[in-house]
Amino acid sequence: MQIDCSRRSFLKGSAVAAAAYAIGPPVIARTIRASVIVVGAGAFGGWSALQLLQKRAKVTLLDAWGPGNSRASSGGETRTIRATYGPALLLYTQMVARALRLWQEHERRWNVKLFFRSGALRMAGPDDSYERAALPVLQQAGIRYEKLSTEECAKRWPQINFEGVPWSVYEPDSGFLAARRACEAVLNAFVKNGGQYRQTQATPGPIVANRMQGINISTSEVLTADYYVFALGPWLGKIFPFLTSIITPTRQEVFFFGTPAADVRFTEAQLPTWIDGGKNPFFGVPGNHWRGFKIADDTRGPVIDPTTVERQISEEKLASARAYLRTRFPALADAPLVESRVCQYENSTDHNFILDRHPDAGNVWIVGGGSGHGFKHGPVMGEMVADAVLDLKQPPKEMGLGRLL
Ligand SMILES: Cc1cc2nc3c(=O)[nH]c(=O)nc-3n(C[C@H](O)[C@H](O)[C@H](O)COP(=O)(O)OP(=O)(O)OC[C@H]3O[C@@H](n4cnc5c(N)ncnc54)[C@H](O)[C@@H]3O)c2cc1C
């Protein structure tokens, strides 16, 4: 969700070289009818398939369990969209600026609510270097923000105890996205616009002379295309063993607490999405589609297998979430747990995204490494993937595999 300390140190070094990929208006469609198979219909693969289709490619999208399924990293009700990225890549903040526009444009076009403009609040901790460094980046990317004192925050959101928070960054135009619903909406638009979708498990075919020869699917068929895009989130290392040490799926637990009846203080009408930049790196989404007050700890959990893991929460993490609630949201100290999820982050080694060709196959693209912050970027990653595959624009060099191999 947010960038932790180890990410900060990597990202600091990248601050200046950030804007290699200019975020601009969509490239005008050309008369290209390249065929592309996209494997994985999550936030990255679904949007890639749709954007490829919009750029006139002939696209087939495959997914083993369906878009936003319960195992996928894009599953669940909601995801935060915020642009405060510390001193990190200007690229991400620019991508969020464009993503905010694209999400709203598409929800209007599809007549389905995907974006909730609750605002996004980032509470600084005793070390506020992350938040301080973010401000000029936000300004440069044209993201509106307010720098709020503890007193201002407490006045606006009395349901939060701001003890230990010296100040906060508030983005009034950010908020949260409907996650699973968005994956489904993307798929619907893809199919409606002539894309072909199949629910099937894919394995890569042989690579000969720098080209993958096709994709094997569950029905024993071999599917072929000009290009193959693998957007397999936490499964990338399973499909391509050379990525095992580069993409690590970690167990993340998410809790939904029941608010008092008729109490709207914890809905998006009265509370922004929030991230605590202090020593307890929790974040949360108010309302959360009536599923309860969502909170999760951004600390990376143990490595898991996304296919076989039993998705039951641990007593230890539940106790830690309750302890946090008691301090930061005292009115919810005794709130009952009403639902829970176990999800995974698909962390790249440096927590930056990956968009690059397979090192041994020029017709294969690898897309992933969302690292706990990928969902919001789906529409923009989709554009970048489509541009890269169709050779319309080079992908950002910061997303190259070379940095990790
Ligand atoms: C708890 C939690 C909170 C998060 N919070 C935020 C947030 O607030 N904001 C944000 O922007 N991001 C957030 N993220 C991160 C974000 O959700 C992910 O980075 C993003 O959804 C990754 O999308 P993806 O398409 O790469 O992967 P996935 O959604 O996992 O998609 C991969 C797809 O591949 C399919 N697949 C796997 N193997 C095969 C196969 N062999 N053949 C065919 N299909 C296959 C799967 O079924 C799956 O649908 C969060 C993640 C978690 C877990």
The ligand as a Gaussian input file, in Angstrom:
#p B3LYP/6-31G(d) Opt

LIG

0 1
 C       -4.103000      -6.204000       1.053000
 C       -3.717000      -5.432000      -0.156000
 C       -3.895000      -4.053000      -0.169000
 C       -3.508000      -3.327000      -1.272000
 N       -3.747000      -1.996000      -1.281000
 C       -3.516000      -1.289000      -2.397000
 C       -3.939000       0.056000      -2.467000
 O       -4.524000       0.567000      -1.521000
 N       -3.717000       0.738000      -3.614000
 C       -3.107000       0.167000      -4.683000
 O       -2.936000       0.842000      -5.687000
 N       -2.702000      -1.130000      -4.656000
 C       -2.901000      -1.862000      -3.533000
 N       -2.548000      -3.173000      -3.472000
 C       -1.744000      -3.751000      -4.569000
 C       -2.544000      -4.101000      -5.783000
 O       -3.783000      -4.646000      -5.419000
 C       -1.742000      -5.072000      -6.668000
 O       -0.447000      -4.535000      -6.892000
 C       -2.420000      -5.289000      -8.007000
 O       -3.765000      -5.621000      -7.811000
 C       -1.686000      -6.403000      -8.782000
 O       -2.405000      -6.702000      -9.947000
 P       -1.861000      -7.774000     -10.970000
 O       -2.743000      -7.692000     -12.156000
 O       -0.400000      -7.625000     -11.169000
 O       -2.028000      -9.197000     -10.211000
 P       -3.326000     -10.122000      -9.971000
 O       -4.516000      -9.305000      -9.629000
 O       -2.924000     -11.159000      -8.981000
 O       -3.581000     -10.795000     -11.365000
 C       -2.898000     -11.950000     -11.805000
 C       -3.922000     -12.857000     -12.469000
 O       -3.235000     -13.952000     -13.059000
 C       -4.099000     -15.087000     -13.012000
 N       -3.266000     -16.285000     -13.196000
 C       -2.310000     -16.781000     -12.375000
 N       -1.713000     -17.859000     -12.926000
 C       -2.299000     -18.059000     -14.139000
 C       -2.102000     -18.977000     -15.196000
 N       -1.154000     -19.911000     -15.154000
 N       -2.895000     -18.891000     -16.289000
 C       -3.854000     -17.934000     -16.386000
 N       -4.073000     -17.010000     -15.398000
 C       -3.302000     -17.063000     -14.308000
 C       -4.739000     -14.976000     -11.634000
 O       -5.962000     -15.671000     -11.572000
 C       -4.924000     -13.469000     -11.494000
 O       -6.229000     -13.060000     -11.836000
 C       -2.921000      -3.967000      -2.399000
 C       -2.758000      -5.354000      -2.397000
 C       -3.165000      -6.080000      -1.289000
 C       -3.000000      -7.572000      -1.317000

